[in-house]
Amino acid sequence: MKTLFATAFIAILTLTTMSCEQQKVLNRTIKYENGEKILTGEFERSALEKKEFKDWYHAEFDSYEVEKSKLKALKGLRNYRLQVFVGTWCSDSQRELPRLYKILDDLKFPQNRLKVYAVNHDKKSFYGEELGKEITHVPTIIVYDNDGTEMGRIVESPVSGYLEEDLAQIVNGTPLTPNYSND
């Protein structure tokens, strides 16, 4: 009887604990008093299909021509993890994020190795994912190895003029000094 009671108590405690944990909300849209809507926090690509975002997303995605000649040097990117911080309100993010998605599609980059976070005008995300990452400008694309070591980053726009080239430099161990570097 004591074993049954103890088992029931543990089961109830476990269920209570699990129900109290906050579920992380993805694709969170907030609306400012002026009517502007932005994404904040982690989001999935499908969030860019909302009417507030789809025009700029599709215009850039559809028109961007991936530099196919540079993709060979990027094959190793599939072994890394990417964290991307963007502002859906930011013209640089509106240009570079669709381009990045198109490049990753061509590389067949594993989607479970990509996390994309939206920040507000103050460069803050909903759950604080930017903390400790020195996000001063968006977009910021951070490349990590499997141990979680930052290998390099692209800040605001690629230094070489091509995302493919800057990403290849990072993968090959010779990252360019990013725009707005603190170095």
BALOBA-1460 file (C-alpha; in Angstrom, 3 decimals):
// residues 183
<rec num="1" residu="m" x="0.000" y="0.000" z="0.000"/>
<rec num="2" residu="k" x="2.859" y="2.359" z="0.826"/>
<rec num="3" residu="t" x="4.409" y="1.651" z="-2.583"/>
<rec num="4" residu="l" x="1.131" y="2.436" z="-4.342"/>
<rec num="5" residu="f" x="0.758" y="5.668" z="-2.384"/>
<rec num="6" residu="a" x="4.372" y="6.684" z="-3.091"/>
<rec num="7" residu="t" x="3.975" y="5.920" z="-6.807"/>
<rec num="8" residu="a" x="0.729" y="7.901" z="-7.004"/>
<rec num="9" residu="f" x="2.333" y="10.832" z="-5.143"/>
<rec num="10" residu="i" x="5.315" y="10.883" z="-7.521"/>
<rec num="11" residu="a" x="3.028" y="10.705" z="-10.548"/>
<rec num="12" residu="i" x="0.895" y="13.608" z="-9.284"/>
<rec num="13" residu="l" x="3.993" y="15.647" z="-8.434"/>
<rec num="14" residu="t" x="5.453" y="15.007" z="-11.893"/>
<rec num="15" residu="l" x="2.220" y="15.994" z="-13.657"/>
<rec num="16" residu="t" x="1.897" y="19.123" z="-11.543"/>
<rec num="17" residu="t" x="5.477" y="20.147" z="-12.282"/>
<rec num="18" residu="m" x="5.065" y="19.537" z="-16.012"/>
<rec num="19" residu="s" x="1.830" y="21.526" z="-16.176"/>
<rec num="20" residu="c" x="3.439" y="24.460" z="-14.368"/>
<rec num="21" residu="e" x="6.310" y="24.723" z="-16.843"/>
<rec num="22" residu="q" x="5.717" y="27.501" z="-19.321"/>
<rec num="23" residu="q" x="5.563" y="26.375" z="-22.920"/>
<rec num="24" residu="k" x="7.758" y="28.495" z="-25.169"/>
<rec num="25" residu="v" x="5.636" y="30.391" z="-27.675"/>
<rec num="26" residu="l" x="6.974" y="30.502" z="-31.226"/>
<rec num="27" residu="n" x="6.001" y="32.953" z="-33.970"/>
<rec num="28" residu="r" x="4.952" y="35.654" z="-31.499"/>
<rec num="29" residu="t" x="3.726" y="38.839" z="-33.186"/>
<rec num="30" residu="i" x="3.393" y="42.048" z="-31.210"/>
<rec num="31" residu="k" x="1.639" y="45.215" z="-32.266"/>
<rec num="32" residu="y" x="2.900" y="48.657" z="-31.318"/>
<rec num="33" residu="e" x="0.571" y="51.564" z="-30.584"/>
<rec num="34" residu="n" x="1.346" y="52.996" z="-34.025"/>
<rec num="35" residu="g" x="-0.033" y="49.809" z="-35.615"/>
<rec num="36" residu="e" x="3.341" y="48.338" z="-36.615"/>
<rec num="37" residu="k" x="3.493" y="44.561" z="-36.175"/>
<rec num="38" residu="i" x="6.759" y="42.721" z="-35.629"/>
<rec num="39" residu="l" x="7.863" y="39.240" z="-34.685"/>
<rec num="40" residu="t" x="9.681" y="38.763" z="-31.386"/>
<rec num="41" residu="g" x="11.443" y="35.717" z="-30.010"/>
<rec num="42" residu="e" x="12.075" y="32.439" z="-31.765"/>
<rec num="43" residu="f" x="10.080" y="31.942" z="-34.922"/>
<rec num="44" residu="e" x="9.665" y="29.465" z="-37.708"/>
<rec num="45" residu="r" x="9.965" y="30.339" z="-41.356"/>
<rec num="46" residu="s" x="6.202" y="29.881" z="-41.744"/>
<rec num="47" residu="a" x="5.680" y="33.023" z="-39.630"/>
<rec num="48" residu="l" x="6.982" y="35.034" z="-42.576"/>
<rec num="49" residu="e" x="3.844" y="34.023" z="-44.478"/>
<rec num="50" residu="k" x="1.776" y="36.411" z="-42.329"/>
<rec num="51" residu="k" x="0.511" y="39.383" z="-44.288"/>
<rec num="52" residu="e" x="2.803" y="41.788" z="-42.396"/>
<rec num="53" residu="f" x="5.917" y="40.009" z="-43.603"/>
<rec num="54" residu="k" x="5.209" y="37.979" z="-46.720"/>
<rec num="55" residu="d" x="5.578" y="40.785" z="-49.283"/>
<rec num="56" residu="w" x="9.152" y="41.682" z="-48.371"/>
<rec num="57" residu="y" x="10.062" y="38.041" z="-47.684"/>
<rec num="58" residu="h" x="8.857" y="36.690" z="-51.029"/>
<rec num="59" residu="a" x="10.130" y="39.656" z="-53.052"/>
<rec num="60" residu="e" x="13.694" y="39.103" z="-51.833"/>
<rec num="61" residu="f" x="13.575" y="35.290" z="-51.719"/>
<rec num="62" residu="d" x="12.185" y="34.990" z="-55.241"/>
<rec num="63" residu="s" x="14.566" y="37.509" z="-56.796"/>
<rec num="64" residu="y" x="17.813" y="36.432" z="-55.122"/>
<rec num="65" residu="e" x="20.205" y="34.432" z="-57.282"/>
<rec num="66" residu="v" x="22.352" y="32.156" z="-55.135"/>
<rec num="67" residu="e" x="26.027" y="32.271" z="-56.124"/>
<rec num="68" residu="k" x="26.145" y="28.583" z="-57.094"/>
<rec num="69" residu="s" x="29.893" y="28.732" z="-57.721"/>
<rec num="70" residu="k" x="30.429" y="29.565" z="-54.055"/>
<rec num="71" residu="l" x="28.239" y="26.747" z="-52.690"/>
<rec num="72" residu="k" x="30.935" y="24.074" z="-52.977"/>
<rec num="73" residu="a" x="32.974" y="25.877" z="-50.329"/>
<rec num="74" residu="l" x="29.870" y="25.875" z="-48.117"/>
<rec num="75" residu="k" x="29.158" y="22.130" z="-48.035"/>
<rec num="76" residu="g" x="30.761" y="21.939" z="-44.576"/>
<rec num="77" residu="l" x="28.232" y="24.412" z="-43.205"/>
<rec num="78" residu="r" x="25.844" y="21.497" z="-42.635"/>
<rec num="79" residu="n" x="28.129" y="20.435" z="-39.761"/>
<rec num="80" residu="y" x="27.594" y="23.698" z="-37.898"/>
<rec num="81" residu="r" x="24.708" y="25.299" z="-36.029"/>
<rec num="82" residu="l" x="23.354" y="28.738" z="-36.882"/>
<rec num="83" residu="q" x="21.649" y="31.299" z="-34.683"/>
<rec num="84" residu="v" x="20.190" y="34.246" z="-36.534"/>
<rec num="85" residu="f" x="18.914" y="37.430" z="-34.907"/>
<rec num="86" residu="v" x="16.756" y="39.675" z="-37.081"/>
<rec num="87" residu="g" x="14.369" y="42.568" z="-36.838"/>
<rec num="88" residu="t" x="11.338" y="42.068" z="-39.054"/>
<rec num="89" residu="w" x="11.121" y="45.875" z="-39.050"/>
<rec num="90" residu="c" x="14.718" y="46.230" z="-40.339"/>
<rec num="91" residu="s" x="15.473" y="46.633" z="-44.049"/>
<rec num="92" residu="d" x="18.827" y="44.837" z="-43.712"/>
<rec num="93" residu="s" x="17.094" y="41.849" z="-42.102"/>
<rec num="94" residu="q" x="14.404" y="41.945" z="-44.761"/>
<rec num="95" residu="r" x="17.159" y="41.671" z="-47.382"/>
<rec num="96" residu="e" x="19.528" y="39.153" z="-45.771"/>
<rec num="97" residu="l" x="17.126" y="36.680" z="-44.086"/>
<rec num="98" residu="p" x="15.371" y="35.588" z="-47.296"/>
<rec num="99" residu="r" x="18.767" y="35.302" z="-48.985"/>
<rec num="100" residu="l" x="20.057" y="33.146" z="-46.144"/>
<rec num="101" residu="y" x="17.014" y="30.874" z="-46.346"/>
<rec num="102" residu="k" x="17.538" y="30.462" z="-50.085"/>
<rec num="103" residu="i" x="21.215" y="29.571" z="-49.611"/>
<rec num="104" residu="l" x="20.359" y="27.082" z="-46.860"/>
<rec num="105" residu="d" x="17.685" y="25.517" z="-49.067"/>
<rec num="106" residu="d" x="20.235" y="24.986" z="-51.840"/>
<rec num="107" residu="l" x="22.640" y="23.401" z="-49.342"/>
<rec num="108" residu="k" x="19.888" y="21.201" z="-47.894"/>
<rec num="109" residu="f" x="20.914" y="22.577" z="-44.509"/>
<rec num="110" residu="p" x="19.317" y="20.618" z="-41.626"/>
<rec num="111" residu="q" x="16.551" y="22.803" z="-40.189"/>
<rec num="112" residu="n" x="17.150" y="21.445" z="-36.676"/>
<rec num="113" residu="r" x="20.553" y="23.170" z="-36.759"/>
<rec num="114" residu="l" x="19.018" y="26.610" z="-37.387"/>
<rec num="115" residu="k" x="17.400" y="28.904" z="-34.816"/>
<rec num="116" residu="v" x="16.000" y="32.258" z="-35.892"/>
<rec num="117" residu="y" x="15.053" y="34.921" z="-33.348"/>
<rec num="118" residu="a" x="13.326" y="38.236" z="-33.912"/>
<rec num="119" residu="v" x="14.196" y="41.234" z="-31.778"/>
<rec num="120" residu="n" x="12.411" y="44.501" z="-31.203"/>
<rec num="121" residu="h" x="13.827" y="47.958" z="-31.967"/>
<rec num="122" residu="d" x="15.900" y="47.750" z="-28.758"/>
<rec num="123" residu="k" x="17.456" y="44.451" z="-29.954"/>
<rec num="124" residu="k" x="15.579" y="42.457" z="-27.293"/>
<rec num="125" residu="s" x="13.811" y="39.167" z="-27.963"/>
<rec num="126" residu="f" x="10.836" y="37.889" z="-26.020"/>
<rec num="127" residu="y" x="12.662" y="35.265" z="-23.945"/>
<rec num="128" residu="g" x="16.051" y="36.995" z="-23.858"/>
<rec num="129" residu="e" x="17.783" y="34.728" z="-26.357"/>
<rec num="130" residu="e" x="20.053" y="37.636" z="-27.300"/>
<rec num="131" residu="l" x="21.541" y="37.941" z="-23.801"/>
<rec num="132" residu="g" x="25.290" y="37.415" z="-23.773"/>
<rec num="133" residu="k" x="25.462" y="37.378" z="-27.573"/>
<rec num="134" residu="e" x="26.381" y="41.063" z="-28.152"/>
<rec num="135" residu="i" x="23.565" y="41.708" z="-30.618"/>
<rec num="136" residu="t" x="24.041" y="45.362" z="-31.514"/>
<rec num="137" residu="h" x="22.896" y="45.312" z="-35.146"/>
<rec num="138" residu="v" x="20.564" y="43.095" z="-37.119"/>
<rec num="139" residu="p" x="20.700" y="40.813" z="-38.803"/>
<rec num="140" residu="t" x="23.393" y="38.954" z="-36.892"/>
<rec num="141" residu="i" x="24.161" y="35.451" z="-38.140"/>
<rec num="142" residu="i" x="26.269" y="33.418" z="-35.697"/>
<rec num="143" residu="v" x="27.942" y="30.162" z="-36.722"/>
<rec num="144" residu="y" x="28.742" y="27.638" z="-33.968"/>
<rec num="145" residu="d" x="30.604" y="24.362" z="-34.045"/>
<rec num="146" residu="n" x="29.109" y="21.273" z="-32.398"/>
<rec num="147" residu="d" x="30.756" y="22.141" z="-29.073"/>
<rec num="148" residu="g" x="28.950" y="25.487" z="-28.992"/>
<rec num="149" residu="t" x="32.052" y="27.531" z="-29.806"/>
<rec num="150" residu="e" x="31.359" y="30.558" z="-31.960"/>
<rec num="151" residu="m" x="33.259" y="30.200" z="-35.219"/>
<rec num="152" residu="g" x="32.283" y="33.549" z="-36.688"/>
<rec num="153" residu="r" x="29.447" y="35.926" z="-37.389"/>
<rec num="154" residu="i" x="28.007" y="38.159" z="-40.045"/>
<rec num="155" residu="v" x="26.647" y="41.445" z="-38.736"/>
<rec num="156" residu="e" x="24.133" y="43.540" z="-40.687"/>
<rec num="157" residu="s" x="25.519" y="42.678" z="-44.137"/>
<rec num="158" residu="p" x="28.263" y="40.441" z="-45.493"/>
<rec num="159" residu="v" x="31.681" y="42.096" z="-45.581"/>
<rec num="160" residu="s" x="32.528" y="40.489" z="-48.932"/>
<rec num="161" residu="g" x="29.188" y="41.503" z="-50.403"/>
<rec num="162" residu="y" x="27.946" y="37.891" z="-50.541"/>
<rec num="163" residu="l" x="26.512" y="35.792" z="-47.713"/>
<rec num="164" residu="e" x="27.876" y="32.724" z="-49.489"/>
<rec num="165" residu="e" x="31.421" y="34.125" z="-49.377"/>
<rec num="166" residu="d" x="31.324" y="35.261" z="-45.737"/>
<rec num="167" residu="l" x="29.830" y="31.925" z="-44.635"/>
<rec num="168" residu="a" x="32.534" y="30.062" z="-46.600"/>
<rec num="169" residu="q" x="35.216" y="32.124" z="-44.874"/>
<rec num="170" residu="i" x="33.766" y="31.114" z="-41.481"/>
<rec num="171" residu="v" x="33.510" y="27.428" z="-42.442"/>
<rec num="172" residu="n" x="37.096" y="27.472" z="-43.722"/>
<rec num="173" residu="g" x="38.372" y="28.966" z="-40.454"/>
<rec num="174" residu="t" x="39.201" y="32.424" z="-41.790"/>
<rec num="175" residu="p" x="36.205" y="34.567" z="-40.845"/>
<rec num="176" residu="l" x="36.208" y="38.152" z="-42.008"/>
<rec num="177" residu="t" x="35.968" y="40.868" z="-39.375"/>
<rec num="178" residu="p" x="32.236" y="41.545" z="-39.180"/>
<rec num="179" residu="n" x="30.705" y="44.949" z="-39.670"/>
<rec num="180" residu="y" x="30.366" y="46.783" z="-36.350"/>
<rec num="181" residu="s" x="32.867" y="44.502" z="-34.671"/>
<rec num="182" residu="n" x="33.880" y="45.378" z="-31.130"/>
<rec num="183" residu="d" x="37.475" y="44.379" z="-31.962"/>
